[in-house]
Amino acid sequence: MHAAASQSLPDCDKMLHMTSRRRFLGTAAAGGISAASPAFSARSANRYDEIETRVTRRDFKNLHKEDLPTPCMVVDLEIFEKNLRTMADHCRSSGIHLRGHVKVHKSPDIAKRQLALGSIGVTCATVAECELMSHAGISGVLLTRQPTSKNNIGRAIALAKRDPTFATVVDDPLTADWLQEAAAREGMKLRVAVDVFAGLTRHGIEAGEPAVELAKKVNASKNLKLIGLMGYSGGASHTHGWDARKKKSEQDLAGLMESVALARKAGLPVEIVTGGSTGTYNIDSETKGLTELQAGSFVFMDTLYRHVGGKQDQAVYTDFGSALTVMTTVISKRHPRQCTIDAGNKALLRPTDEVKGRPEVKVENQGAEYGILAWTDSDRDFKLGERVDLYPSNLDMSTNVYDRYYIARGEQIVDVWPIMGRAGAAQR
Ligand SMILES: Cc1ncc(COP(=O)(O)O)c(C=O)c1O
């Protein structure tokens, strides 16, 4: 506290301030934390503007996790890189391509790293994500939600004009008509895949004849180029137990496979059959129907995915490591067996989040900026000011509320990657 500020305190407040400060220093010394307390840290890069300037300059020398403002997202680079390699190796050895979904990370840095390891492009949930990725220099962008508004159709066409590798899906003949009309006006050809129902009622044309009829329509449209079919089984991706997941995935994709066979029989060009997820990556590649996977979450993993179980371990899905944490700080500790952290609703804290290294601790939300960690059967406590790392529950939602990933090797920050297109106009 500045001297001027302490002078302006009323007398009784001044005394309280002095005694509580004395008490604080005494407690700190007794607890042996004075040297390591946040205010007395030997490493000094902790002023907001200094960190921002250094991030802009990409100067991360002596910038450590303890210097960062919280709550913030931190990526463990070693685990992240291993996840990318595991998926790339799997795809290579099983003869399937990866066109990973970016909705979970919204980071061109991550997409580029995947492309460098052999990915053939990226899949995106919105036109805005497609624009973001394409403008960042990524080719092979596939929009997995058909554009139906004047705005979205216009942007899809404009994107395809500047990047002929861009493609979109359609699940309705009307959309095919609209896209044909818009592409004809611009005198260009748009790449289109037919989105076939695969268990989620939110999208996909009925499998079999309706899907093939739509594929024929696209193929016959002068300004559209049929590239193949898509089927996304979102229900299978989080089915618990590998065997149950396999069964569900095969059931959900049966209609897609039938449609692919019919389309090929009808002489239609089916260059790609796209679908799949982190949960089914080694199921879909075994079943041998998809030509490419849209898996996204494996880059970081989240707690919902960790509990679906894997082929080796039915209880925990260990194929990919938990590379992303939300770092928080303990800001109050006035009640037994609980403490308060500085992440709440605004940070999308959820009861299904987990504390790194303390799986028994319960996570509760207590307002916009507050969260509670509570425990019953452990004598390990958290300290005031301690940094607590949480594994988020759902990447799509959580990454959307942070602006950057701090990339860490151990405690050292080595890079910062922006999370882009998250809110407002950038997201629409
Ligand atoms: C159409 C589509 N494909 C692929 C994925 C990626 O799945 P995951 O993040 O589970 O790997 C999603 C995720 O919701 C999706 O909506």
The ligand as a MOL file (V3000), in Angstrom:
LIG
                    3D

  0  0  0     0  0            999 V3000
M  V30 BEGIN CTAB
M  V30 COUNTS 16 16 0 0 0
M  V30 BEGIN ATOM
M  V30 1 C -20.0790 -31.6170 -37.1870 0
M  V30 2 C -19.0400 -31.9260 -36.1580 0
M  V30 3 N -17.9730 -32.6750 -36.5060 0
M  V30 4 C -16.9930 -32.9630 -35.6230 0
M  V30 5 C -17.0420 -32.5040 -34.3190 0
M  V30 6 C -15.8490 -32.7480 -33.4180 0
M  V30 7 O -16.0650 -33.5910 -32.4240 0
M  V30 8 P -15.0560 -33.7390 -31.1900 0
M  V30 9 O -14.6940 -32.3830 -30.6860 0
M  V30 10 O -15.9150 -34.4830 -30.2570 0
M  V30 11 O -13.8850 -34.4830 -31.6660 0
M  V30 12 C -18.1410 -31.7560 -33.9010 0
M  V30 13 C -18.2460 -31.3200 -32.5170 0
M  V30 14 O -19.2630 -30.9590 -31.9940 0
M  V30 15 C -19.1650 -31.4450 -34.8470 0
M  V30 16 O -20.2200 -30.6860 -34.5180 0
M  V30 END ATOM
M  V30 BEGIN BOND
M  V30 1 1 1 2
M  V30 2 1 2 3
M  V30 3 2 2 15
M  V30 4 2 3 4
M  V30 5 1 4 5
M  V30 6 1 5 6
M  V30 7 2 5 12
M  V30 8 1 6 7
M  V30 9 1 7 8
M  V30 10 2 8 9
M  V30 11 1 8 10
M  V30 12 1 8 11
M  V30 13 1 12 13
M  V30 14 1 12 15
M  V30 15 2 13 14
M  V30 16 1 15 16
M  V30 END BOND
M  V30 END CTAB
M  END
